[in-house]
Amino acid sequence: MTEPARHGRDEPHGPSEGTPRAGPPVARSIESRRARTYRDGVTTSGAGERLVTLQPARIAARAVPTMVGYRMPPAPGLHRGLPSPYLTLVFSLSGALPIEMSWRSGSSAGWFGMPVGGLHTAPVLLPQHSADPAPATQRGIQLAVHPFAARALFGVPAAALGGEVVDLGQLTDDRRFEVLLEPGTVAPDAVALVNGWLQQRLAATPPGLVVPELRRAWQLITGSGGTIRVSQVAAEVGWSRRHLTAMMRAEIGVGVKDLARLTRFGRSRSLLSAGRCLSDVAADCGYVDQSHLTAEWRQFAGCTPGQWIAEELPSLTG
């Protein structure tokens, strides 16, 4: 991704640290595509799956580092939406999506036409079926949203959405999105509508909603791949560890340590998706050893890395 243009703002519109590999709370995670071929930003497979990398509105380049259009046939099974340092927003063009959450505080499930997922440290479960008795092809647009852009886009800090999945309609009374849930909505119109909304929301947001110390801490943590020590981050921003952790949790819903863990986990997922062996991934991502990597995966994914590879990435084991 090219360096996003700056717009005279000091917020994300977000820091431009890396492009996330956010797994969608729809159908299968992006890393889970089989027999992929890549051409001009389009991903296809023999199963008829299709992903298209979309360009967000210019002003949204840092607030929305990843925007993907997807089209995939219905498939049975239960897939995992894995945690990441970014919020997830999906605009479904094929009806409401079933999503199941199981946190320490309890379990819940629902159907969402425009789900917004906050930061979480456990997987979201994605049953592969539709509200329609005869499931149709799943279509939609998925955005990875920088947590510092949550106030601008959703009217609340990311912390208010931590560990939750809510429908966008609960956060805004903007009725323009109702057309996306109507049958026959064409993708170009949907992309234009979403980009128009992004541009309008971000242009109307004053700068300075997130203090510079938190923005610097985010840059240090994500820029290091989650390996930097919390004490070093605190020293860099001039705060105590306790104050930094409290302020980060109040803004994005997780503390500094968990943000680092999410960042490191996301990198391990990307490396595993690329076919790297577990021992190398553990070493490259800064885990103590392979058992440490496995323990983190059990918490964040609800399974071991080996189980995820076998269930989600069978092409890597063939």
C-alpha positions in Angstrom: 0.0 0.0 0.0 1.3 3.4 -0.8 1.9 5.9 1.9 -1.5 7.5 2.7 -1.8 11.2 2.0 -1.8 13.5 5.0 -4.7 15.9 5.5 -3.5 18.3 8.1 -4.7 16.0 10.9 -2.8 14.4 13.7 -4.9 11.3 13.9 -6.1 8.4 12.0 -7.0 8.9 10.0 -4.4 6.9 11.8 -0.9 6.0 11.9 0.2 4.2 8.8 2.0 1.3 10.5 1.7 -1.7 8.3 -1.3 -3.2 6.7 -3.3 -5.5 8.9 -4.3 -9.0 7.9 -7.7 -8.8 9.5 -9.9 -12.0 9.2 -13.4 -11.1 8.2 -16.4 -11.8 10.4 -17.9 -13.2 7.3 -17.4 -16.5 5.6 -13.8 -17.5 5.8 -10.8 -15.4 6.9 -8.9 -13.8 4.1 -5.9 -16.0 4.9 -8.0 -19.1 4.5 -8.5 -19.0 0.7 -7.5 -22.2 -1.1 -5.8 -22.5 -4.5 -5.4 -18.8 -4.8 -4.2 -16.9 -7.8 -3.4 -13.2 -7.7 -4.0 -10.8 -10.6 -4.5 -7.0 -10.5 -5.6 -7.0 -6.8 -8.1 -9.8 -7.3 -8.0 -13.1 -5.6 -9.9 -16.1 -7.0 -10.0 -19.8 -6.4 -11.4 -22.9 -8.1 -14.2 -22.8 -5.6 -15.5 -19.6 -7.1 -14.2 -17.4 -4.3 -13.2 -13.8 -5.2 -11.6 -11.1 -3.2 -10.9 -7.6 -4.5 -8.7 -5.1 -2.8 -10.6 -1.8 -2.8 -9.3 1.8 -2.4 -10.8 3.7 0.5 -11.6 7.4 0.1 -8.3 9.4 0.2 -9.0 10.9 3.5 -9.6 7.5 5.0 -6.4 5.9 3.9 -5.0 5.7 7.5 -8.3 5.3 9.3 -9.1 2.3 7.0 -5.8 0.6 6.1 -7.6 -2.4 4.5 -10.8 -2.5 2.5 -11.8 -5.7 0.7 -14.7 -6.7 -1.4 -15.6 -10.4 -1.2 -17.8 -12.9 -3.1 -17.9 -16.5 -2.1 -20.2 -19.5 -2.5 -22.0 -20.9 0.6 -19.9 -23.5 2.4 -20.7 -25.6 5.5 -18.8 -25.6 8.7 -17.7 -23.2 11.4 -14.9 -20.8 10.8 -13.0 -18.5 13.2 -12.7 -14.7 13.0 -9.4 -14.1 14.7 -8.4 -11.2 16.8 -6.3 -8.3 15.5 -5.2 -4.8 16.6 -7.9 -3.4 14.3 -11.7 -3.1 14.5 -13.7 -4.9 11.8 -16.6 -3.4 9.9 -18.5 -5.4 7.3 -21.2 -4.3 4.9 -23.0 -7.4 3.8 -24.6 -7.3 0.4 -26.3 -10.7 0.8 -28.4 -10.4 3.9 -27.7 -10.7 7.6 -24.7 -12.8 8.8 -24.7 -15.2 11.7 -22.0 -14.4 14.3 -21.3 -16.1 17.6 -19.2 -14.7 20.4 -17.9 -16.6 23.4 -16.0 -14.5 25.9 -15.2 -14.9 29.6 -18.2 -12.8 30.5 -20.5 -15.1 28.6 -21.7 -16.1 25.2 -24.0 -14.4 22.7 -25.0 -14.8 19.1 -26.9 -12.8 16.5 -27.5 -11.9 12.9 -25.8 -8.7 11.6 -26.2 -6.9 8.3 -23.4 -4.4 9.1 -21.4 -5.9 12.0 -18.8 -3.8 13.8 -16.4 -5.8 15.9 -14.3 -4.2 18.6 -10.9 -5.5 19.7 -11.1 -8.9 21.4 -8.8 -11.6 22.7 -10.8 -14.6 21.7 -12.2 -15.8 18.3 -15.5 -14.9 16.9 -17.3 -17.9 15.5 -18.7 -17.7 12.0 -21.2 -20.4 11.1 -21.3 -20.9 7.4 -25.0 -20.6 6.6 -27.4 -17.9 5.7 -30.8 -16.8 7.1 -32.2 -17.9 3.7 -33.2 -21.6 3.7 -31.4 -21.8 0.3 -28.1 -20.0 1.0 -26.8 -17.8 -1.7 -23.4 -16.5 -2.6 -22.1 -14.3 0.2 -21.1 -10.8 -1.0 -19.9 -7.7 0.9 -17.3 -5.2 1.8 -15.0 -5.6 4.8 -13.0 -2.8 6.4 -10.2 -3.0 9.0 -10.7 0.2 11.1 -7.9 1.8 13.1 -9.1 2.0 16.7 -8.1 5.6 16.9 -10.7 6.3 14.1 -13.6 4.8 16.1 -14.7 8.1 17.5 -14.8 9.7 14.1 -16.6 6.8 12.4 -18.8 5.4 15.1 -19.2 8.2 17.6 -17.6 6.3 20.5 -14.1 5.3 21.5 -13.0 1.8 20.4 -13.1 0.8 24.1 -16.9 1.1 24.0 -16.9 -1.7 21.4 -14.2 -3.9 23.1 -15.2 -7.6 23.1 -18.4 -6.8 21.3 -20.0 -7.2 17.9 -22.8 -4.7 17.3 -24.7 -3.6 14.2 -23.7 -0.3 12.7 -27.3 0.8 12.9 -26.9 0.8 16.7 -24.1 3.4 16.4 -25.5 5.7 13.8 -29.0 6.8 12.6 -27.7 7.2 9.0 -30.3 5.5 6.9 -28.2 5.5 3.7 -27.0 2.0 4.4 -30.4 0.4 4.3 -30.1 0.1 0.5 -27.1 -2.2 0.9 -29.3 -4.8 2.5 -31.7 -4.8 -0.4 -31.4 -7.6 -3.0 -29.6 -6.8 -6.1 -27.3 -4.1 -4.8 -24.4 -3.8 -7.2 -20.9 -3.7 -5.9 -19.7 -0.4 -7.4 -22.7 1.5 -5.9 -22.0 -0.1 -2.6 -18.3 0.9 -2.7 -19.2 4.5 -3.6 -21.7 4.7 -0.8 -19.3 3.4 1.8 -16.5 5.7 0.6 -18.9 8.7 0.7 -19.8 7.8 4.3 -16.1 7.5 5.2 -15.3 10.8 3.7 -18.2 12.6 5.3 -17.5 11.3 8.8 -13.8 11.9 8.7 -14.0 15.3 7.2 -16.4 16.4 9.9 -14.2 15.2 12.8 -11.9 17.7 14.5 -8.3 16.7 15.1 -6.8 15.9 18.5 -9.3 13.4 19.7 -6.5 11.0 20.7 -3.6 12.3 22.7 -0.2 12.2 21.0 1.3 9.9 23.7 -1.2 7.2 22.8 -0.6 7.6 19.1 3.2 7.3 19.7 2.7 4.3 21.9 0.7 2.6 19.1 3.4 3.3 16.6 6.1 1.8 18.8 4.1 -1.3 19.6 2.8 -2.1 16.1 6.0 -1.0 14.4 8.0 -3.5 16.5 5.7 -6.3 15.7 4.6 -6.4 19.3 8.1 -7.3 20.6 9.0 -4.0 22.3 8.9 -3.9 26.1 6.1 -2.0 27.8 8.7 -0.2 30.0 10.4 1.1 26.9 7.2 2.3 25.4 6.3 4.1 28.7 9.7 5.7 28.8 9.4 6.9 25.2 6.1 8.6 25.8 7.0 9.9 29.2 4.3 8.1 31.2 4.4 5.5 33.9 3.6 1.9 32.8 0.4 2.0 34.9 -0.8 5.3 33.4 0.0 4.2 29.9 -1.9 0.9 30.3 -4.9 2.6 31.8 -5.0 5.3 29.1 -4.7 2.8 26.3 -7.3 0.5 27.7 -9.7 3.4 28.1 -9.2 4.4 24.5 -9.1 1.1 22.6 -10.4 -1.5 25.0 -7.2 -3.4 25.7 -4.0 -2.4 27.6 -0.6 -2.0 26.2 0.5 -5.6 26.9 -2.5 -7.1 25.1 -2.1 -4.7 22.2 1.4 -6.1 21.8 0.2 -9.6 22.1 -2.5 -9.0 19.4 0.1 -7.5 17.1 2.5 -10.4 17.6 -0.3 -12.9 17.1 -1.3 -11.2 13.9 2.2 -11.4 12.6 2.4 -15.1 13.5 -0.9 -15.7 11.6 0.5 -14.0 8.5 3.7 -16.1 8.6 1.8 -19.3 9.1 -0.4 -18.4 6.1 2.7 -18.0 4.1 3.8 -21.6 4.9 6.4 -20.9 7.5 7.1 -23.7 10.0 6.0 -23.3 13.6 9.5 -23.1 15.2 10.6 -20.4 12.8 7.4 -18.4 13.3 7.8 -18.6 17.1 11.4 -17.3 16.9 10.7 -14.6 14.3 7.7 -13.3 16.3 9.5 -13.1 19.6 7.8 -16.0 21.4 9.9 -17.7 24.0 9.5 -21.0 22.2 6.9 -23.0 20.2 4.9 -23.9 23.3 4.5 -20.2 24.1 3.2 -19.6 20.5 0.8 -22.5 20.9 -0.5 -21.2 24.3 -1.2 -17.8 22.7 -3.0 -19.4 19.8 -5.2 -21.4 22.2 -6.4 -18.2 23.8 -6.7 -16.0 20.7 -7.9 -18.6 18.2 -9.4 -21.3 20.4 -7.2 -23.9 18.8 -3.5 -24.7 18.2 -1.7 -23.4 15.2 -1.6 -26.9 13.8 -5.4 -27.3 14.1 -5.9 -23.9 12.4 -3.6 -24.8 9.5 -5.4 -28.2 9.0 -8.9 -26.7 9.2 -8.4 -23.3 7.5 -5.3 -23.7 5.4 -5.4 -27.3 4.0 -3.3 -26.3 1.0 -0.4 -25.7 3.4 -0.5 -29.3 4.6 -0.9 -31.0 1.2 
